Amino acid sequence: MAQATPDGVYFGLMSGTSMDGVDGIAVEFTRGKPPKVLADAFVGFSEGLRDALFALQHPGDNEIEREALAAIALAARYTVCCHELMRCAGKSAADVRAIGVHGQTVRHRPEKGYTKQINNPALLAEMTHVDVIADFRSRDVAAGGQGAPLVPAFHATVFGKPGETRVVCNLGGISNITILGAEGGVRGFDCGPANALLDEWALRHIGKPYDQGGHFGAHGQVDRPLLNALLDEPFFELQPPKSTGRDLFNPRWLDAKLQPFASVAPADVQATLAALTGVTVAREIERHASDCRAVYVCGGGARNPEVMKALQTALGESGVSGVPVLTTDALGVPPHQVEPFAFAWLAMRCVAREPGNLAAVTGAAGERVLGAIYPR
């Protein structure tokens, strides 16, 4: 197929494993120039939608209909986000080249040959009157890859610096890192749980969907025996490429680990979960990027001082002490913009018929054009 001219305004939509809502961004791409962010927006999910998405993480009755109804509800929230982006950016539907939408992951089983993101891109195209590009992960899986992470190619484009090894760490529901090598090499993979377990524990014990400002965890102390038990998980020792999700790190996994530690105070469990995130990320940096000059954090975890502190502490206790932990603000992109920005970029790559994955990251047989197009 002939290569298309990709210049124009793109929207990126990302709803991650925290399942609290959708982050959106409007970006203008022009060949030969840095991308220009025009606006961003966040639209939260209702408690009912969030509960429906959580329920679909596990087998249950009437899954096909429940998934379809959740996808319709998601498309409605995505549409609200797109209209907000149009309003803030001063653009109409005719001005937008395409919407890149990730969808909501409910199963991630690349070892079985599939990954599942709930979505209704046809309905989103119908309601926004904009081309929609979706289903980015399945082509990589079809080529033998993990289908994740897909953001390292984007990270390399906007955050890489010749002669300096950098680590970009996304702390969403799951933690992952991108290693941007000093010589231009790129690696990336999932490290383990982050907000998925922290949010679950906060909901149980303080009745809130997340630990705002890390205040709940700040009142606790790390329980070392519990931390060691949490670290006793084969995934942490796997070599990349590797990816994970709520299929593994879910409330049942946490409850099984906590069973011998019933006397540990809830705030101490929260502090220990923050330490788990820090240690699992720091260990991977020590193993694979010991020469890094800085770690730049994005995602919801960047707003949790206790998680940021846990990562800095874990790095200090490892073989890469002295490496600063910053947010991607230091590189010119606010933490909440990074992932939706990546899917706007992936949509642009699809329009240009250019690959969006990195085979060295996902383990795919080669680079592939990612995404399925739903015309306006």
C-alpha positions as CSV (number, residue, x, y, z in Angstrom):
1,M,0.0,0.0,0.0
2,A,1.3,3.5,-0.8
3,Q,2.6,5.5,2.0
4,A,0.3,8.2,3.2
5,T,1.3,11.7,4.2
6,P,0.8,11.6,8.0
7,D,0.9,15.3,8.9
8,G,-2.0,16.7,10.9
9,V,-3.7,16.7,14.3
10,Y,-4.2,13.4,16.1
11,F,-5.9,12.5,19.3
12,G,-4.5,9.8,21.6
13,L,-6.7,8.1,24.2
14,M,-5.4,5.8,26.9
15,S,-7.3,4.0,29.7
16,G,-4.9,1.9,31.6
17,T,-5.0,-0.9,34.1
18,S,-5.9,1.5,36.9
19,M,-9.3,1.8,35.2
20,D,-10.2,5.2,36.7
21,G,-10.8,7.0,33.4
22,V,-9.4,8.0,30.1
23,D,-6.5,10.4,29.5
24,G,-6.6,12.2,26.1
25,I,-4.3,14.4,24.2
26,A,-4.4,16.4,21.0
27,V,-1.1,16.6,19.1
28,E,-0.1,18.2,15.8
29,F,2.5,16.2,13.9
30,T,4.5,17.8,11.1
31,R,7.4,16.1,9.4
32,G,10.7,17.8,10.2
33,K,9.3,19.5,13.3
34,P,8.8,18.5,16.9
35,P,5.3,17.4,17.7
36,K,3.1,20.1,19.2
37,V,0.7,19.4,22.1
38,L,-2.5,21.4,21.6
39,A,-4.6,20.2,24.6
40,D,-5.1,17.4,27.0
41,A,-8.2,16.1,28.9
42,F,-9.2,13.5,31.5
43,V,-12.7,11.9,31.7
44,G,-13.4,9.7,34.6
45,F,-15.3,6.4,34.6
46,S,-18.4,5.9,36.7
47,E,-18.3,3.4,39.5
48,G,-20.6,1.1,37.6
49,L,-18.4,1.1,34.5
50,R,-15.3,0.6,36.6
51,D,-17.0,-2.3,38.4
52,A,-18.0,-3.8,35.1
53,L,-14.4,-3.6,33.8
54,F,-13.0,-5.2,36.9
55,A,-15.5,-8.0,36.7
56,L,-14.4,-8.8,33.2
57,Q,-10.9,-9.4,34.4
58,H,-12.0,-12.9,35.4
59,P,-14.2,-15.6,33.8
60,G,-17.9,-15.2,34.6
61,D,-21.4,-15.6,33.3
62,N,-22.7,-13.9,30.2
63,E,-19.3,-12.4,29.4
64,I,-20.0,-11.7,25.7
65,E,-22.9,-9.4,26.4
66,R,-21.2,-7.8,29.4
67,E,-18.1,-7.1,27.4
68,A,-20.2,-5.6,24.5
69,L,-22.1,-3.3,26.9
70,A,-18.9,-2.2,28.6
71,A,-17.4,-1.4,25.2
72,I,-20.4,0.8,24.3
73,A,-20.1,2.6,27.6
74,L,-16.4,3.1,27.0
75,A,-17.0,4.5,23.6
76,A,-19.3,7.1,25.2
77,R,-16.6,8.2,27.6
78,Y,-14.0,8.3,24.9
79,T,-16.4,10.5,22.8
80,V,-16.8,12.9,25.7
81,C,-13.0,13.1,26.0
82,C,-12.6,13.7,22.2
83,H,-15.2,16.5,22.3
84,E,-13.4,18.1,25.3
85,L,-10.1,17.9,23.3
86,M,-11.8,19.6,20.3
87,R,-13.1,22.3,22.5
88,C,-9.8,23.0,24.3
89,A,-7.7,22.8,21.1
90,G,-10.1,24.9,19.1
91,K,-10.5,22.1,16.5
92,S,-13.5,20.6,14.7
93,A,-13.9,16.9,13.7
94,A,-12.8,17.8,10.2
95,D,-9.5,19.1,11.6
96,V,-8.6,15.8,13.2
97,R,-6.7,13.3,11.1
98,A,-7.4,10.3,13.4
99,I,-8.0,9.2,16.9
100,G,-5.6,6.5,18.3
101,V,-7.4,4.6,21.0
102,H,-5.9,1.8,23.1
103,G,-9.0,0.3,24.6
104,Q,-9.3,-1.3,28.0
105,T,-7.2,-4.4,28.6
106,V,-9.1,-7.1,30.3
107,R,-7.0,-10.1,29.4
108,H,-3.3,-10.3,28.4
109,R,-2.2,-13.8,27.6
110,P,0.5,-13.5,24.8
111,E,1.8,-16.9,25.8
112,K,-1.5,-18.2,24.5
113,G,-1.5,-16.1,21.4
114,Y,-3.9,-13.3,22.4
115,T,-4.4,-10.0,24.2
116,K,-7.8,-8.5,24.7
117,Q,-8.7,-4.8,24.8
118,I,-12.4,-3.9,25.2
119,N,-13.3,-1.2,22.7
120,N,-16.0,-0.2,20.2
121,P,-14.0,1.8,17.7
122,A,-16.8,1.7,15.0
123,L,-19.1,3.5,17.5
124,L,-16.4,6.0,18.4
125,A,-16.0,6.8,14.7
126,E,-19.7,7.2,14.4
127,M,-20.1,9.5,17.4
128,T,-17.0,11.7,16.7
129,H,-17.0,11.7,12.8
130,V,-13.3,11.1,12.9
131,D,-11.2,8.2,11.7
132,V,-10.4,5.9,14.6
133,I,-7.4,3.6,14.8
134,A,-7.5,0.8,17.4
135,D,-6.4,-2.7,18.1
136,F,-2.7,-1.8,18.2
137,R,-1.5,-4.9,20.1
138,S,-2.8,-7.9,18.2
139,R,-0.6,-7.6,15.1
140,D,2.5,-7.7,17.3
141,V,1.1,-10.8,19.0
142,A,0.3,-12.4,15.7
143,A,4.0,-11.9,14.8
144,G,5.0,-13.8,17.9
145,G,5.5,-10.8,20.2
146,Q,4.2,-9.9,23.6
147,G,2.0,-7.1,22.2
148,A,3.5,-5.0,25.0
149,P,5.0,-2.6,25.8
150,L,4.4,-0.6,22.7
151,V,5.5,2.8,24.0
152,P,9.3,2.3,23.9
153,A,9.5,3.3,20.2
154,F,7.7,6.5,21.1
155,H,9.9,7.1,24.1
156,A,13.0,6.7,21.9
157,T,11.7,9.4,19.5
158,V,10.9,12.0,22.1
159,F,13.1,11.2,25.1
160,G,16.3,9.7,23.7
161,K,19.6,11.5,23.9
162,P,22.8,10.3,22.1
163,G,25.6,9.4,24.4
164,E,23.4,9.1,27.5
165,T,21.5,6.0,28.8
166,R,18.2,7.0,30.2
167,V,15.3,5.0,31.7
168,V,11.7,6.0,31.3
169,C,9.5,4.3,33.9
170,N,5.8,4.2,33.5
171,L,4.0,3.6,36.8
172,G,0.5,2.7,35.8
173,G,-1.5,-0.2,37.1
174,I,1.6,-2.2,36.1
175,S,5.1,-0.8,36.0
176,N,7.3,-0.9,32.9
177,I,10.6,0.6,31.8
178,T,12.1,1.7,28.6
179,I,15.9,1.7,28.4
180,L,17.2,4.3,26.0
181,G,20.8,3.3,25.4
182,A,23.6,5.7,25.0
183,E,24.4,4.1,21.6
184,G,20.8,4.3,20.4
185,G,19.6,0.8,21.4
186,V,16.1,0.5,22.9
187,R,14.7,-2.1,25.3
188,G,11.5,-2.2,27.3
189,F,9.4,-4.6,29.4
190,D,7.1,-4.9,32.3
191,C,8.5,-5.0,35.8
192,G,5.6,-5.9,38.0
193,P,2.6,-4.4,39.9
194,A,2.3,-0.7,40.7
195,N,-1.0,1.1,41.1
196,A,-3.1,-2.0,40.5
197,L,-2.4,-3.4,44.0
198,L,-1.9,0.0,45.7
199,D,-5.3,1.2,44.5
200,E,-7.0,-2.1,45.4
201,W,-5.7,-1.9,49.0
202,A,-6.6,1.8,49.3
203,L,-10.2,1.0,48.2
204,R,-10.5,-1.7,50.8
205,H,-9.1,0.3,53.7
206,I,-9.8,4.0,53.2
207,G,-12.7,3.6,50.8
208,K,-11.1,5.7,48.0
209,P,-10.1,4.5,44.5
210,Y,-6.5,5.5,45.1
211,D,-4.1,6.7,47.8
212,Q,-4.1,10.4,47.0
213,G,-0.8,12.0,47.6
214,G,0.4,8.7,49.2
215,H,-0.9,9.8,52.6
216,F,-2.2,6.3,53.6
217,G,1.1,4.6,52.8
218,A,3.0,7.4,54.4
219,H,1.5,6.4,57.8
220,G,2.9,2.9,57.5
221,Q,6.3,1.2,57.7
222,V,7.7,-1.4,55.2
223,D,7.3,-4.9,56.6
224,R,10.4,-6.7,55.4
225,P,9.1,-10.3,55.8
226,L,6.0,-9.4,53.8
227,L,8.1,-7.7,51.2
228,N,10.2,-10.8,50.8
229,A,7.1,-12.9,50.4
230,L,5.7,-10.6,47.7
231,L,9.0,-10.7,45.9
232,D,8.8,-14.5,45.8
233,E,7.1,-14.5,42.4
234,P,8.6,-16.2,39.3
235,F,7.7,-13.4,37.0
236,F,10.2,-11.1,38.6
237,E,13.1,-13.4,37.6
238,L,12.0,-13.8,33.9
239,Q,14.3,-12.4,31.3
240,P,12.8,-9.9,28.8
241,P,10.8,-9.7,26.6
242,K,8.1,-10.0,29.2
243,S,4.8,-8.4,29.9
244,T,2.1,-8.9,32.5
245,G,-1.2,-7.5,33.8
246,R,-4.1,-8.1,36.1
247,D,-4.2,-11.7,34.9
248,L,-1.4,-12.3,37.4
249,F,-1.2,-9.3,39.8
250,N,-4.8,-9.1,41.0
251,P,-6.6,-9.2,44.4
252,R,-6.4,-13.0,44.5
253,W,-2.6,-12.9,44.1
254,L,-2.4,-10.3,46.9
255,D,-4.7,-12.1,49.3
256,A,-2.8,-15.3,48.9
257,K,0.5,-13.5,49.7
258,L,-1.1,-11.8,52.7
259,Q,-2.6,-14.9,54.2
260,P,0.4,-15.5,56.6
261,F,0.6,-11.8,57.5
262,A,-2.8,-11.1,59.0
263,S,-1.3,-9.1,61.8
264,V,0.4,-6.5,59.5
265,A,-1.4,-3.2,59.8
266,P,-3.2,-2.0,56.7
267,A,-1.0,1.2,56.4
268,D,2.1,-1.1,56.6
269,V,0.8,-3.2,53.8
270,Q,0.3,-0.1,51.7
271,A,3.9,1.0,52.4
272,T,5.2,-2.5,51.6
273,L,3.3,-2.5,48.3
274,A,5.0,0.8,47.4
275,A,8.3,-0.7,48.3
276,L,7.5,-3.7,46.1
277,T,7.0,-1.4,43.1
278,G,10.3,0.4,43.9
279,V,12.3,-2.8,44.4
280,T,11.1,-4.6,41.3
281,V,11.8,-1.6,39.1
282,A,15.2,-0.9,40.6
283,R,16.3,-4.6,40.2
284,E,15.5,-4.5,36.5
285,I,17.4,-1.2,36.1
286,E,20.4,-2.7,37.9
287,R,20.3,-5.8,35.7
288,H,19.8,-4.1,32.4
289,A,20.6,-0.4,32.6
290,S,23.3,0.0,35.3
291,D,24.9,2.8,33.3
292,C,21.7,5.0,33.3
293,R,22.1,8.6,34.2
294,A,18.5,9.3,35.3
295,V,15.1,7.6,35.7
296,Y,12.2,9.6,34.3
297,V,8.8,8.6,35.7
298,C,5.4,8.9,34.1
299,G,1.9,7.5,34.8
300,G,-0.2,7.9,37.9
301,G,2.5,6.7,40.2
302,A,4.4,9.9,39.4
303,R,1.8,11.7,41.6
304,N,2.4,9.4,44.6
305,P,5.4,10.7,46.6
306,E,5.7,7.5,48.6
307,V,6.1,5.4,45.4
308,M,8.6,7.9,44.0
309,K,10.5,7.8,47.4
310,A,10.4,4.0,47.4
311,L,11.9,3.8,43.9
312,Q,14.7,6.3,44.9
313,T,15.4,4.2,48.1
314,A,15.5,1.0,46.1
315,L,17.9,2.4,43.6
316,G,20.1,3.7,46.4
317,E,20.2,0.2,47.9
318,S,21.1,-1.3,44.6
319,G,24.1,-1.2,42.3
320,V,22.9,2.1,40.6
321,S,22.9,4.4,43.6
322,G,23.1,8.1,43.0
323,V,20.8,8.0,40.0
324,P,18.1,10.7,40.3
325,V,14.4,9.8,40.0
326,L,12.6,12.6,38.2
327,T,9.3,12.9,36.3
328,T,9.0,13.3,32.6
329,D,8.3,17.0,33.3
330,A,12.1,17.3,33.2
331,L,12.0,16.2,29.6
332,G,9.2,18.6,28.6
333,V,6.2,16.1,28.8
334,P,4.0,16.0,31.9
335,P,3.6,12.5,33.3
336,H,-0.1,12.2,32.5
337,Q,0.4,13.1,28.9
338,V,3.0,10.4,28.0
339,E,0.8,7.4,27.3
340,P,-2.0,9.1,25.4
341,F,0.8,10.9,23.4
342,A,2.2,7.5,22.5
343,F,-1.1,6.4,21.0
344,A,-1.5,9.6,19.1
345,W,2.0,8.8,17.7
346,L,1.1,5.2,17.0
347,A,-2.0,6.4,15.1
348,M,0.2,8.7,13.0
349,R,2.6,5.8,12.3
350,C,-0.4,3.7,11.1
351,V,-1.6,6.4,8.7
352,A,2.0,6.7,7.4
353,R,2.1,2.9,7.1
354,E,5.2,2.9,9.3
355,P,6.0,0.3,12.0
356,G,5.0,1.1,15.6
357,N,6.6,-1.8,17.5
358,L,10.2,-2.7,18.2
359,A,10.9,-6.4,17.7
360,A,13.8,-6.2,20.2
361,V,11.3,-5.1,22.9
362,T,8.2,-7.3,22.3
363,G,9.9,-10.3,20.8
364,A,8.0,-10.2,17.6
365,A,9.4,-11.6,14.4
366,G,9.9,-8.1,13.0
367,E,8.6,-4.6,12.9
368,R,5.0,-4.3,11.9
369,V,2.5,-1.5,11.1
370,L,0.1,-1.6,14.0
371,G,-3.6,-0.7,14.3
372,A,-6.9,-1.2,12.5
373,I,-8.6,1.8,10.8
374,Y,-12.3,2.6,11.2
375,P,-13.1,5.4,8.8
376,R,-15.3,8.3,9.9
